[in-house]
């Protein structure tokens, strides 16, 4: 059995079908033959599973993989070597030879073309030389978002109602997708990971413009917060300088008290001087404590301000994540309902009016080295046995783009 090579994607142009030069015969092709002047040696034969075709007089001939003109030459040559017995009018048997030039040979019926995917009636289409992808698709009823269900009874009124329902569902899905896109972008901007702007087709704006407005409001709040923080930091800087001075005064007054107490012990100063020094130490200590308490209060206020901003950012991110989860769940339900509407439209013979986006066409062709998947256009000429796969964009994924 011939192995199937890796799928190779190429682009087909509108090259005409040339049976003798391009086409290689395959199982299922029906060949015609005849001899001029001998109507009894006329008929058709199909290439069998073993790749051979059977002819009178000459028997089995290998046809699989042969170009038509090559096989025709081989058949004519073999007929030319065969002897054919006829009965004359007087009843005598006479043997004659067949001239190769009198042998007629051709293809009576080529293998069919197969249509699959987003066509109204997938299946088999009889091949005709020169057939294009467009002609084959037209024979299958044309492109359709969903093929008509087998045995479906066409209900035009119901089909129109379902198309209207699908249109409403498409709008709702598009709106929720745009809302989801905005929220996801807002979350990315909040986290500092927002990338390139994405166009918002419904309003003519861009996410970049919308995010700029959102960022402006955020910046205004950040500016106010920063201004308050700067005021507190300046106040804290001044208080720390005051605290430093107050502590220096305490140290100075403490040293003065220690000296005066030593002098008082020697009787060089009076107790009044010592008492006055101790009072000065008490006052400087109280002042240092007051400044220290104010420093601590400002530090707490500044820390609280910064923590509050971080908490608010976390809370906002949490709200956005919850909204994203809700929208995704809603979209999952809406998309399922939309596909159900399309399926119901198919059951009543609808479908073509529900398609969105341009279809793509792939031709799967059997070459001697294996199957190849080839991109095609409507004007592409087909070959016998081609499988034409028609694919429309996913009706749900294509909503935003349309």
C-alpha positions as CSV (number, residue, x, y, z in Angstrom):
1,X,0.0,0.0,0.0
2,X,1.3,3.4,-0.9
3,X,2.4,5.3,2.3
4,X,0.8,8.7,3.0
5,X,3.5,11.4,3.0
6,X,3.4,14.4,5.2
7,X,0.8,16.9,4.2
8,X,2.2,19.6,2.1
9,X,0.4,22.9,1.7
10,X,0.7,24.6,-1.7
11,X,-1.4,27.1,-3.5
12,X,-3.4,26.0,-6.6
13,X,-4.0,28.4,-9.5
14,X,-6.6,28.1,-12.2
15,X,-4.5,25.7,-14.4
16,X,-6.8,23.9,-16.8
17,X,-7.3,20.1,-16.6
18,X,-5.1,18.2,-19.1
19,X,-5.9,14.5,-18.8
20,X,-3.0,13.2,-21.0
21,X,-0.3,15.3,-19.4
22,X,-1.3,15.6,-15.7
23,X,-3.8,13.1,-14.6
24,X,-2.8,9.7,-13.3
25,X,-5.5,7.0,-13.5
26,X,-6.8,5.6,-10.2
27,X,-9.1,2.9,-8.9
28,X,-12.7,3.7,-9.8
29,X,-12.0,5.5,-13.1
30,X,-14.1,4.0,-16.0
31,X,-12.2,3.5,-19.3
32,X,-13.9,3.2,-22.7
33,X,-12.4,1.3,-25.6
34,X,-13.4,0.2,-29.1
35,X,-12.1,-0.9,-32.5
36,X,-13.3,0.8,-35.7
37,X,-15.3,-1.7,-37.8
38,X,-15.6,-4.2,-34.9
39,X,-18.6,-3.0,-32.8
40,X,-18.4,-6.2,-30.8
41,X,-15.1,-5.1,-29.3
42,X,-16.5,-2.0,-27.7
43,X,-17.3,-1.3,-24.1
44,X,-16.2,0.1,-20.8
45,X,-14.1,-1.2,-17.9
46,X,-13.5,0.1,-14.4
47,X,-10.0,0.0,-12.8
48,X,-10.2,-2.6,-10.1
49,X,-9.0,-2.6,-6.5
50,X,-5.7,-4.2,-7.7
51,X,-5.1,-1.3,-10.1
52,X,-5.8,-3.3,-13.3
53,X,-8.4,-2.9,-16.1
54,X,-9.7,-5.9,-18.1
55,X,-10.1,-5.7,-21.9
56,X,-11.3,-8.3,-24.4
57,X,-8.5,-10.1,-26.3
58,X,-5.7,-8.6,-24.3
59,X,-6.8,-9.4,-20.7
60,X,-5.7,-7.4,-17.6
61,X,-3.6,-4.3,-18.1
62,X,-2.0,-2.3,-15.2
63,X,-3.8,1.1,-15.2
64,X,-3.2,2.4,-11.7
65,X,-0.9,5.4,-11.7
66,X,-0.7,5.6,-15.5
67,X,-1.2,8.8,-17.5
68,X,-4.1,8.4,-19.9
69,X,-2.0,8.8,-23.1
70,X,0.6,6.3,-21.8
71,X,-2.1,3.7,-21.0
72,X,-3.8,4.4,-24.4
73,X,-0.5,3.7,-26.2
74,X,0.0,0.5,-24.3
75,X,-3.5,-0.8,-24.9
76,X,-3.3,0.0,-28.7
77,X,0.0,-1.8,-28.9
78,X,-1.4,-4.9,-27.2
79,X,-4.5,-4.9,-29.4
80,X,-2.2,-4.7,-32.4
81,X,-0.5,-7.9,-31.3
82,X,-3.8,-9.8,-30.7
83,X,-5.5,-12.0,-33.3
84,X,-9.3,-11.8,-33.6
85,X,-11.4,-14.6,-35.2
86,X,-14.5,-13.8,-37.3
87,X,-16.9,-16.0,-39.2
88,X,-17.2,-15.2,-42.9
89,X,-20.5,-15.3,-44.8
90,X,-19.7,-18.8,-46.0
91,X,-19.3,-20.0,-42.4
92,X,-15.5,-20.2,-42.4
93,X,-13.5,-18.8,-39.5
94,X,-11.0,-16.2,-40.4
95,X,-8.3,-14.6,-38.2
96,X,-7.5,-11.0,-38.5
97,X,-5.1,-8.6,-36.9
98,X,-6.2,-5.3,-35.4
99,X,-4.3,-2.1,-36.5
100,X,-3.4,0.0,-33.5
101,X,-4.6,3.1,-35.3
102,X,-8.1,1.7,-35.3
103,X,-8.2,1.3,-31.5
104,X,-10.2,4.0,-29.7
105,X,-9.4,4.6,-26.1
106,X,-10.5,7.2,-23.5
107,X,-11.9,7.8,-20.1
108,X,-15.7,7.3,-20.0
109,X,-16.1,8.4,-16.4
110,X,-13.7,9.9,-13.9
111,X,-13.7,9.4,-10.2
112,X,-16.1,11.8,-8.5
113,X,-15.2,14.9,-6.5
114,X,-16.1,14.9,-2.8
115,X,-17.5,17.9,-1.0
116,X,-17.1,18.2,2.8
117,X,-17.4,20.9,5.5
118,X,-19.5,24.0,5.3
119,X,-21.6,23.2,2.2
120,X,-25.4,22.7,2.1
121,X,-25.2,19.2,0.8
122,X,-21.9,17.5,1.5
123,X,-21.2,14.4,-0.5
124,X,-20.3,13.2,-4.0
125,X,-20.3,15.4,-7.2
126,X,-19.7,13.9,-10.6
127,X,-16.5,15.1,-12.1
128,X,-16.4,16.8,-15.5
129,X,-13.1,17.9,-17.2
130,X,-12.6,21.6,-16.5
131,X,-14.6,21.6,-13.4
132,X,-13.7,24.4,-10.9
133,X,-14.1,24.5,-7.1
134,X,-16.9,27.0,-7.6
135,X,-18.9,24.6,-9.9
136,X,-18.4,21.7,-7.5
137,X,-19.6,23.8,-4.5
138,X,-22.5,25.1,-6.5
139,X,-23.5,21.5,-7.2
140,X,-23.5,20.9,-3.5
141,X,-25.9,23.7,-2.9
142,X,-23.4,26.4,-2.1
143,X,-21.6,27.5,1.0
144,X,-23.6,27.2,4.3
145,X,-22.8,27.9,7.9
146,X,-24.2,24.5,8.7
147,X,-25.2,21.8,6.2
148,X,-28.9,21.0,6.0
149,X,-29.6,18.1,8.3
150,X,-30.4,14.9,6.5
151,X,-34.1,14.5,5.9
152,X,-34.8,18.1,7.2
153,X,-38.0,19.7,6.1
154,X,-37.4,23.2,4.9
155,X,-39.4,25.7,6.9
156,X,-38.6,29.2,5.5
157,X,-40.6,31.1,8.2
158,X,-38.9,29.2,11.0
159,X,-35.5,29.7,9.3
160,X,-36.1,33.5,9.1
161,X,-37.1,33.6,12.8
162,X,-34.0,31.7,13.7
163,X,-31.8,34.0,11.7
164,X,-33.2,37.0,13.5
165,X,-32.6,35.2,16.9
166,X,-29.1,34.4,15.9
167,X,-28.5,38.1,14.9
168,X,-29.6,39.3,18.4
169,X,-27.4,36.7,20.0
170,X,-24.4,37.8,17.9
171,X,-24.9,41.4,19.1
172,X,-25.1,40.3,22.8
173,X,-22.0,38.2,22.4
174,X,-20.1,41.0,20.7
175,X,-21.1,43.5,23.4
176,X,-20.0,41.2,26.2
177,X,-16.7,40.4,24.4
178,X,-15.9,44.1,24.1
179,X,-16.8,44.7,27.8
180,X,-14.5,41.8,28.7
181,X,-11.7,43.2,26.5
182,X,-12.0,46.6,28.2
183,X,-11.9,45.1,31.7
184,X,-9.0,42.8,30.9
185,X,-7.1,45.8,29.5
186,X,-8.0,47.8,32.6
187,X,-6.7,45.1,34.8
188,X,-3.5,44.8,32.8
189,X,-3.0,48.6,33.0
190,X,-3.6,48.5,36.8
191,X,-0.9,45.8,37.1
192,X,1.4,47.7,34.7
193,X,1.3,45.0,32.1
194,X,-0.8,46.6,29.4
195,X,0.5,46.1,25.9
196,X,-0.4,47.5,22.5
197,X,-3.9,49.1,22.1
198,X,-6.7,47.0,20.4
199,X,-9.3,48.6,18.2
200,X,-12.9,48.8,19.6
201,X,-15.0,48.5,16.4
202,X,-18.3,49.2,18.1
203,X,-17.6,52.8,19.1
204,X,-14.8,53.9,16.8
205,X,-12.7,54.5,19.9
206,X,-9.6,52.5,20.8
207,X,-8.8,50.8,24.1
208,X,-5.8,53.0,24.3
209,X,-8.0,56.1,24.4
210,X,-10.3,54.6,26.9
211,X,-7.4,53.5,29.1
212,X,-5.8,56.9,28.8
213,X,-8.9,58.4,30.4
214,X,-8.9,55.7,33.1
215,X,-5.2,56.3,33.7
216,X,-5.9,60.0,33.9
217,X,-8.3,59.5,36.7
218,X,-5.9,57.2,38.4
219,X,-3.1,59.6,38.0
220,X,-5.1,62.4,39.5
221,X,-5.8,60.2,42.5
222,X,-2.1,59.3,42.7
223,X,-1.1,62.9,42.4
224,X,-3.3,63.9,45.4
225,X,-1.9,60.9,47.3
226,X,1.7,61.8,46.4
227,X,1.1,65.5,47.4
228,X,-0.2,64.3,50.8
229,X,2.7,61.9,51.2
230,X,5.2,64.6,50.4
231,X,3.7,67.0,53.0
232,X,3.9,64.2,55.6
233,X,7.5,63.4,54.6
234,X,8.5,67.1,54.8
235,X,6.8,67.4,58.2
236,X,8.6,64.2,59.3
237,X,11.9,65.6,58.1
238,X,11.4,68.7,60.2
239,X,10.3,66.9,63.3
240,X,13.3,64.5,63.1
241,X,15.6,67.5,63.0
242,X,13.7,68.9,66.0
243,X,13.9,65.6,67.7
244,X,17.6,65.5,67.1
245,X,18.0,69.0,68.6
246,X,15.8,68.1,71.6
247,X,17.9,65.0,72.3
248,X,21.1,67.1,72.1
249,X,19.5,69.5,74.7
250,X,18.7,66.6,76.9
251,X,22.2,65.3,76.7
252,X,23.7,68.7,77.4
253,X,21.3,69.4,80.4
254,X,22.1,65.9,81.8
255,X,25.8,66.6,81.7
256,X,25.2,70.0,83.4
257,X,23.3,68.3,86.2
258,X,26.1,65.7,86.7
259,X,28.8,68.4,87.0
260,X,26.7,70.6,89.3
261,X,26.0,67.6,91.6
262,X,29.8,66.9,91.8
263,X,30.5,70.6,92.6
264,X,27.6,70.6,95.2
265,X,29.2,67.7,97.0
266,X,32.4,69.7,97.3
267,X,30.4,72.7,98.5
268,X,31.4,74.8,95.4
269,X,27.8,75.4,94.3
270,X,24.5,75.7,96.1
271,X,21.7,73.2,96.0
272,X,19.6,75.9,94.3
273,X,21.8,75.7,91.2
274,X,21.5,71.9,91.2
275,X,17.7,72.1,91.4
276,X,17.6,74.7,88.6
277,X,19.7,72.3,86.4
278,X,17.5,69.4,87.2
279,X,14.4,71.5,86.2
280,X,16.0,72.4,82.9
281,X,16.8,68.7,82.3
282,X,13.2,67.8,83.0
283,X,11.9,70.5,80.5
284,X,14.3,69.4,77.7
285,X,13.4,65.7,78.3
286,X,9.7,66.5,78.1
287,X,10.2,68.5,74.9
288,X,12.2,65.5,73.4
289,X,9.4,63.2,74.3
290,X,6.8,65.4,72.7
291,X,8.7,65.7,69.5
292,X,9.4,61.9,69.5
293,X,5.7,61.3,70.0
294,X,4.9,63.6,67.1
295,X,7.5,61.9,64.9
296,X,5.9,58.5,65.7
297,X,2.4,59.9,64.8
298,X,3.5,61.2,61.5
299,X,5.2,58.0,60.6
300,X,2.1,56.0,61.4
301,X,0.0,58.4,59.3
302,X,2.4,58.1,56.3
303,X,2.5,54.3,56.6
304,X,-1.3,54.1,56.8
305,X,-1.6,56.3,53.7
306,X,0.7,54.2,51.6
307,X,-0.9,50.9,52.8
308,X,-4.4,52.3,52.1
309,X,-3.4,53.0,48.5
310,X,-2.0,49.5,48.1
311,X,-5.1,47.9,49.6
312,X,-7.3,49.9,47.3
313,X,-5.3,48.7,44.3
314,X,-5.7,45.1,45.4
315,X,-9.4,45.6,46.0
316,X,-9.9,47.1,42.6
317,X,-7.9,44.3,41.0
318,X,-10.1,41.8,42.8
319,X,-13.3,43.5,41.6
320,X,-12.0,43.4,38.0
321,X,-11.1,39.7,38.3
322,X,-14.6,38.9,39.6
323,X,-16.1,40.8,36.8
324,X,-14.0,39.0,34.3
325,X,-15.0,35.6,35.7
326,X,-18.7,36.6,35.5
327,X,-18.4,37.8,31.9
328,X,-16.6,34.7,30.8
329,X,-19.3,32.5,32.3
330,X,-22.0,34.6,30.6
331,X,-20.2,34.4,27.3
332,X,-19.8,30.6,27.6
333,X,-23.6,30.3,28.0
334,X,-24.4,32.8,25.2
335,X,-22.0,31.1,22.8
336,X,-23.6,27.7,23.5
337,X,-27.0,29.1,22.9
338,X,-25.9,30.7,19.7
339,X,-24.5,27.4,18.4
340,X,-27.8,25.8,19.4
341,X,-29.7,28.3,17.3
342,X,-27.5,27.5,14.3
343,X,-28.0,23.8,14.8
344,X,-31.8,24.4,15.0
345,X,-31.6,26.5,11.8
346,X,-29.9,23.6,10.1
347,X,-32.7,21.2,11.1
348,X,-35.3,23.3,9.2
349,X,-33.1,23.8,6.2
350,X,-31.6,27.1,7.2
351,X,-28.0,28.0,7.4
352,X,-26.7,30.1,4.5
353,X,-28.0,33.4,5.9
354,X,-26.3,32.7,9.2
355,X,-22.7,32.5,7.8
356,X,-20.2,35.1,8.8
357,X,-16.8,35.8,7.3
358,X,-15.2,34.5,4.1
359,X,-14.8,30.8,3.6
360,X,-11.5,29.0,3.0
361,X,-11.0,26.2,0.5
362,X,-8.7,23.2,0.9
363,X,-8.3,20.5,-1.8
364,X,-7.0,17.1,-0.6
365,X,-5.4,15.4,-3.6
366,X,-3.8,12.0,-4.0
367,X,-0.4,12.2,-5.5
368,X,2.0,9.3,-6.2
369,X,4.0,10.2,-3.1
370,X,0.9,10.6,-0.9
371,X,-1.9,13.0,0.0
372,X,-1.4,16.8,-0.1
373,X,-3.5,19.5,1.4
374,X,-3.6,22.5,-1.0
375,X,-5.0,25.9,-0.5
376,X,-7.4,26.7,-3.3
377,X,-9.6,29.4,-4.8
378,X,-13.0,29.3,-6.4
379,X,-11.5,29.3,-9.9
380,X,-9.1,26.4,-9.1
381,X,-9.5,23.5,-11.6
382,X,-10.3,20.2,-9.9
383,X,-8.9,16.8,-10.6
384,X,-10.9,13.5,-10.3
385,X,-11.0,12.2,-6.8
386,X,-10.3,15.6,-5.2
387,X,-11.7,16.2,-1.8
388,X,-12.9,19.8,-1.5
389,X,-13.1,21.0,2.1
390,X,-15.0,24.2,2.7
391,X,-14.5,26.0,6.0
392,X,-16.2,29.1,7.3
393,X,-14.8,31.0,10.3
394,X,-16.2,29.8,13.6
395,X,-19.6,31.7,13.8
396,X,-18.9,32.6,17.4
397,X,-15.2,33.6,17.0
398,X,-16.0,35.6,13.9
399,X,-18.5,37.9,15.7
400,X,-16.1,40.5,16.9
401,X,-14.3,40.7,13.5
402,X,-17.6,41.4,11.8
